[in-house]
Amino acid sequence: MTELLSIKEASKWASEHLKKNVTTSNISYLIQYGKIKKYGNNGTTAVNKYDLIIYYKSYNGQRETNWREKLGDDLNWALSFDNLKEKDTTKHIHRLHPYKGKFIPQLVEYFLDSHTDNFKKEVYFKKGDIILDPFSGSGTTMVQANELGMHAIGIDISAFNSLIANVKVGKVDFQDLNNELKRITTALKEFISQHKNAQFENELLEELNIFNKKYFPSPEFKIKVRNKEIIEKKYTPIKEKEFLKIFENLRDKYDLKLQGKKSNNFLEKWYLEPVKNEIDFTFEQLKEIKNSTTKKIITIILSRTIRSCRATTHADLATLKEPITTTYYCGKHGKICKPLFSIFSWWVRYSKDTVKRLQEFERLRTNTYQICLQGDARNIDIYSALENKNLEFAKLVKKQKIKGIFSSPPYVGLIDYHEQHAYAYDLFGFKRNDELEIGPLYKGQGREARNSYIDGIIKVLNNSKQYLQDDYDIFLVANDKYNMYPTIAEKSGMKIVNQYKRPVLNRTEKNKSAYAEIIFHLKGK
């Protein structure tokens, strides 16, 4: 079925079809980003009305329409990157370690690279430029700057964040890394073989398999719950209690101690005793590594491993309500599940995955400088800090100066950036700087917290300005529901020259509500 419409005709038809205003720019976006096919030549662009009908019926098309109604017609759907799969947004080293609050690499690429489109009408950065990210987090801006042939400086108050970022962009001795991983894996396997928890877990898995097949067959159990043939709230506690007796008998059989002493220490509270013993053993092995770069990489692997081994339910990985020390009914999987009693499988999995991701990035790496400085972006002396880390890079920055900033400042009262990695701070002994965070969760979102946040961001921008070229470009990604950034720009001696409102898709598995953030483009007055 073919009925060709000009851009203007398509805009008119879509407005009537959706009973809302659809501009010619909206239609041009659908063409440019491959949502619908382009027809015509010799300067006359046309679209097929049938393609529009199919798109507006699709999940993405309906979602875009619904979100525009809730969030406004100024929503820039091109920046949703809804065409990308998760493997694209977590490509190579971007999934080296979990981190709350990071932006996807494609958003950084969009503003740093040399393309233009209906929304981004200028090129702001070029190869060889120096980019600053004063809220570096896990280092996404630095990584993408490297891919695009640009230099980058990150700054972060968190020692652990700085470690993640520098591991991502650091050079790797793959032979040494593989040798050390093999050594530690062999030693850990031998350590586990000397204890009873492996035999206990194997027997527990056999019992779970028999029990779940009988009482929670898949997919029959979930179908019966949906059809109300089984009342989940009544049925599952009975079966949970029934299996608990099997679990306790096995625990007693192997004389397994699962809980240590009561403690506020994260490791003591959130890890079962067999798991904690394996963590301690692996940490001792880590200390023996001579190559400092290899040691840092394996520190990240161990941190990623222990994060996945917390004693919590599968449905509670993000929030951590109460430690789980026994088997339990898992609403996520619709069966009886168990906490982890060993780190080994996750250690092996993440070791292989990390090496693979580092090798993927190695093939893309450009010969440019990137470094994350651990410090307070409100007052750090970038030149001095760089001289202590890389004298050649420091000379380049002094000579060339920084072209601009691409960063996502913390959102006021949303995340405690140190607490999300509490297990790593406890194990590795990094100094915590919670009190120096800007806008942390524990300070809330009240007037005093907002004023403190505004003051903090202004100080960061004012400190950064002395290192920037005169014609700088600053892009800040923020959900500014309290309308703070006009004040921040004004008091920083800057002006907001543009802003891009982007829909944020797939924030968490539990929250699918319409949500947008703004990329503010600032320049000097």
Disulfide bonds with the S-S distance in Angstrom:
none
